[in-house]
Amino acid sequence: MRVYRSLAEVPADFGPSALTIGNFDGVHTGHRRILRRLVALAGERGWKPSVLTFDPHPARVVAPERAPLLLTSPARRVELMAEEGVSQALILPFVPEVAHLSPERFVEEIVVNRLGARAALVGDNFRFGYRHAGDVRALQELGRRFGYGVEVVAAVSWRGRIVSSSAVRELVGAGQASLAARLLERPYALEGEVVGGRGMGSTLTVPTLNLGAVAETIPASGVYATRTRDLDDGREWDSITNIGWRPTFGESGERTIETFLLDPLEGASPRRIRVAFPRRLRDERKFASADELKAQILKDARAARNYFRRVRAWVGRPLAA
């Protein structure tokens, strides 16, 4: 997948493109419906399936007090889009000059002249241009003027609820990992560098990998069955992860994300990991001693192993982080 991070990087042969435009935070099942239709249409017409997304989130510029906590970094976003068959993406810096473009200028200068759009695929709540002045109808009217078609992809509902990034954030923040995974079509995941802990895991309970996550949306405190992936060499492990304040050892005021691998760690300790959260096991709680905590961790490990055994039997294939 080709990824460009400014208009200056965009080559003259970016088009002809089938283009979708949006933030795509989380790349949930509603986003995936748009991306799959994008790829199908591009294949039918011989165009390039392409995405225009933004960094930072536009709300950070125009209404920072209402800006959401993000589910995915721009880099992770385009990785997930590539899995759906998207061949190129522009991560456009959302600076004030972009924010002040009228809908007409945004379409003419960026969508048509720079990205060579022959079709634009968007959700039915799509808004664009200065102060969100443009909507789907405006995009269609401009398409007739500038020579591109527009397809509006209906929102996806799950159990009577519209699938959205905000809905996923609510579920993740409430610890409802299994439900969030249904809306995402994959478990929610955090990634980042392995950082130093306080040393008590290796000496008093069980050794852990401490994650310095780059994501802004952190799952609710508690213990989860997780899958951990070494981002440098692709090794993966079943694991359990505790998110919280380590109350057994006295709250430090800093939330930690500690992962205990259920399989032996062979070779070097990973430097960068991704931890996926398919299921929550229990609340975090305070124990009377390190020995009691260690005993509970071993119970959590058994529960996680049983969970992964059941899931693998059901899906019939390995799980990925």
C-alpha positions in Angstrom: 0.0 0.0 0.0 1.3 3.4 -0.9 0.9 6.0 1.9 1.4 9.8 1.4 1.5 12.3 4.3 1.1 15.5 2.4 -0.2 16.9 -0.8 3.3 17.6 -1.9 4.1 13.8 -1.8 1.1 12.8 -4.0 2.3 11.7 -7.4 0.8 12.7 -10.7 -0.4 9.1 -11.2 -2.5 8.9 -8.0 -5.6 8.8 -10.2 -7.8 7.7 -11.7 -9.2 6.7 -8.3 -12.2 5.4 -6.5 -12.0 7.5 -3.4 -13.5 7.4 0.1 -13.0 10.3 2.5 -13.2 10.3 6.3 -11.5 9.8 9.6 -12.1 6.1 9.8 -11.1 5.9 13.5 -11.1 2.3 14.6 -11.9 1.0 11.0 -15.0 -0.6 12.4 -17.5 -2.7 10.5 -19.3 0.3 9.0 -16.0 1.6 7.6 -15.3 -1.8 6.3 -18.5 -1.9 4.3 -17.5 1.3 2.6 -13.9 0.0 1.9 -15.2 -3.3 0.5 -17.5 -1.5 -1.9 -14.7 0.9 -2.8 -12.4 -2.0 -3.7 -15.1 -3.8 -5.7 -16.0 -0.6 -7.7 -12.4 0.2 -8.4 -11.8 -3.4 -9.6 -14.9 -3.2 -11.9 -13.7 0.1 -13.5 -9.9 -0.3 -13.5 -9.4 2.5 -10.9 -7.2 2.7 -7.8 -9.0 2.1 -4.5 -7.9 5.1 -2.5 -8.6 6.7 0.9 -8.3 10.4 2.0 -8.0 10.6 5.8 -6.8 13.3 8.2 -4.2 13.8 10.9 -4.9 15.2 13.4 -8.6 14.5 13.8 -10.4 17.6 12.4 -12.1 18.3 15.7 -8.6 18.8 17.2 -8.3 21.9 15.0 -11.9 23.3 14.8 -13.4 22.3 18.2 -10.6 20.9 20.5 -12.9 20.8 23.5 -15.1 18.2 21.6 -12.3 16.2 20.1 -12.7 12.4 20.7 -10.1 10.1 22.2 -8.8 8.1 19.3 -9.0 4.3 18.8 -6.3 4.0 16.3 -3.2 5.9 15.1 -3.1 7.0 11.5 -0.4 4.3 10.8 -2.6 1.5 12.2 -5.6 2.9 10.4 -4.0 2.5 7.0 -2.7 -1.0 7.9 -6.3 -2.1 8.5 -7.4 -0.4 5.3 -4.7 -2.3 3.4 -6.2 -5.6 4.8 -9.4 -4.7 2.9 -7.6 -4.1 -0.4 -7.1 -0.4 -0.4 -4.0 0.4 -2.5 -3.2 4.0 -1.6 -4.0 6.6 1.0 -3.3 10.2 1.7 -3.1 11.1 5.4 -3.7 14.8 4.9 -2.4 17.1 7.6 -5.5 18.9 8.9 -4.2 22.4 9.3 -6.2 25.6 9.4 -5.7 26.2 5.7 -7.5 22.9 5.0 -10.1 23.6 7.6 -11.0 26.8 5.9 -11.5 25.4 2.4 -15.0 25.7 1.1 -16.7 22.5 -0.1 -16.2 23.6 -3.7 -12.5 24.3 -3.3 -11.9 21.1 -1.3 -13.5 19.0 -4.1 -11.9 20.9 -7.0 -8.4 21.3 -5.6 -7.9 18.1 -3.6 -10.5 15.4 -4.6 -10.4 16.1 -8.3 -7.2 17.8 -9.3 -4.8 16.1 -6.9 -6.4 12.8 -6.3 -8.0 12.2 -9.6 -11.3 10.9 -8.2 -13.7 9.2 -10.7 -16.0 8.2 -7.9 -16.5 9.2 -4.3 -17.9 6.7 -1.7 -19.1 8.1 1.6 -21.4 7.3 4.5 -24.8 8.9 4.6 -23.7 11.3 7.4 -20.7 12.6 5.5 -19.9 16.3 6.0 -17.0 18.3 4.5 -15.6 21.8 3.9 -15.5 24.9 6.1 -17.8 24.6 9.1 -19.1 21.3 7.7 -21.0 23.3 5.1 -20.9 20.4 2.6 -23.1 17.3 2.8 -23.9 14.3 0.6 -26.2 16.4 -1.6 -23.4 19.0 -2.1 -20.9 16.3 -3.0 -23.3 15.0 -5.6 -23.9 18.4 -7.1 -20.2 19.0 -7.3 -19.7 15.6 -8.8 -22.0 16.5 -11.7 -19.9 19.7 -12.2 -16.5 18.1 -12.0 -17.2 14.7 -13.5 -17.1 12.1 -10.7 -19.9 9.8 -9.4 -21.0 9.5 -5.8 -22.1 6.4 -4.0 -23.6 6.7 -0.5 -23.1 3.6 1.6 -25.7 3.1 4.3 -24.7 2.8 7.9 -24.4 -0.6 9.6 -26.6 -1.5 12.6 -25.9 -4.1 15.1 -28.7 -5.2 17.5 -30.5 -1.9 16.7 -27.5 0.3 17.3 -25.7 2.2 14.6 -22.1 1.1 14.4 -19.8 4.2 15.0 -16.4 5.1 16.4 -18.1 6.7 19.4 -20.1 3.5 20.1 -16.9 1.5 20.0 -15.2 4.0 22.4 -18.1 3.6 24.8 -17.8 -0.2 24.8 -14.1 -0.2 25.2 -14.2 2.3 28.0 -16.8 0.2 29.7 -14.7 -2.9 29.5 -17.2 -4.6 27.1 -14.4 -6.2 25.0 -16.5 -8.9 23.4 -19.1 -6.4 22.1 -16.5 -4.0 20.9 -14.9 -6.8 18.9 -18.2 -7.4 17.2 -18.4 -3.8 16.0 -14.8 -3.8 14.9 -14.7 -7.3 13.4 -11.6 -7.9 15.4 -10.6 -7.4 19.1 -9.7 -3.9 20.1 -5.9 -3.6 20.5 -3.3 -1.4 22.0 0.3 -1.2 20.8 3.5 0.5 21.8 6.9 0.0 23.3 7.6 -2.4 26.2 8.6 -0.1 29.1 10.1 -0.6 32.5 7.8 -1.4 35.4 8.2 -1.2 39.1 9.9 -4.6 39.3 7.4 -6.2 41.6 6.0 -8.5 39.0 9.2 -10.5 38.5 10.1 -10.6 42.2 6.7 -11.0 44.0 4.2 -12.5 41.5 4.8 -13.3 37.8 7.0 -11.6 35.2 5.1 -9.2 32.9 5.6 -7.1 29.8 4.6 -3.5 30.6 3.1 -1.6 27.6 3.5 2.0 27.0 0.4 2.4 24.7 0.2 5.1 22.1 -3.6 4.8 21.8 -5.8 7.3 23.6 -8.8 5.0 24.3 -7.8 2.6 27.0 -10.0 -0.3 28.1 -11.6 -0.2 31.5 -9.6 -1.4 34.4 -9.6 -5.1 34.9 -8.1 -8.4 33.8 -8.5 -9.5 30.2 -7.7 -12.6 28.1 -5.4 -11.1 25.4 -3.3 -12.0 22.4 0.2 -10.4 22.3 2.2 -9.9 19.1 5.9 -8.9 18.8 5.7 -6.1 16.2 9.3 -6.6 15.1 9.3 -10.4 14.4 5.7 -11.4 14.4 5.8 -13.9 17.3 2.5 -14.2 19.1 1.4 -15.5 22.5 -1.8 -16.1 24.4 -1.7 -13.9 27.4 -3.6 -12.2 30.2 -3.4 -8.4 30.7 -4.2 -6.3 33.8 -5.1 -2.7 33.3 -5.2 -0.6 36.4 -3.5 1.0 39.4 -2.0 -2.1 41.1 -4.0 -1.7 44.4 -2.4 -4.7 46.1 0.9 -2.8 46.1 -0.6 0.6 46.9 -2.0 2.8 44.1 0.7 4.8 42.3 -1.6 7.2 40.6 -0.4 6.0 37.2 -2.4 3.4 35.3 -0.4 0.4 34.1 -1.0 -2.1 31.3 0.8 -5.4 32.3 0.7 -8.5 30.2 1.6 -12.0 31.4 2.5 -14.4 28.5 0.8 -17.8 28.9 3.4 -19.5 26.7 7.2 -19.5 27.4 9.1 -16.5 26.1 11.8 -18.0 23.9 14.4 -15.7 22.5 14.8 -12.0 23.2 12.1 -10.0 25.1 10.0 -8.0 22.6 10.6 -4.3 22.3 7.3 -3.3 20.7 4.1 -5.2 21.1 0.4 -5.2 20.1 -2.0 -6.5 22.7 -5.5 -7.5 21.5 -8.4 -7.6 24.0 -11.1 -10.2 22.9 -12.5 -10.9 26.4 -12.7 -9.3 29.9 -12.2 -11.8 32.7 -12.8 -9.8 35.9 -12.5 -6.5 37.7 -9.2 -5.4 39.2 -9.2 -5.7 42.9 -7.0 -5.5 45.9 -5.5 -8.7 47.5 -4.2 -9.1 51.0 -0.8 -10.2 49.9 1.4 -10.8 46.8 0.9 -14.6 47.3 -2.9 -14.2 47.0 -2.5 -12.0 43.9 -0.2 -14.6 42.3 -2.7 -17.4 43.0 -5.5 -15.3 41.4 -3.3 -14.6 38.3 -2.8 -18.4 37.9 -6.6 -18.8 38.0 -6.9 -16.0 35.4 -4.4 -17.8 33.3 -6.4 -21.0 33.4 -9.6 -19.1 32.5 -7.9 -17.5 29.6 -6.5 -20.8 28.3 -10.0 -22.3 28.5 -11.4 -19.3 26.6 -8.8 -19.5 23.8 -9.3 -23.3 23.5 -13.1 -22.8 23.1 -12.7 -20.0 20.5 -10.1 -21.9 18.4 -12.4 -24.9 18.4 -15.2 -22.7 17.2 -13.4 -20.6 14.5 -11.2 -23.5 13.4 -8.1 -21.3 12.9 -5.3 -19.5 14.9 -6.1 -16.2 16.5 -4.1 -13.2 15.6 -3.3 -10.1 17.6 
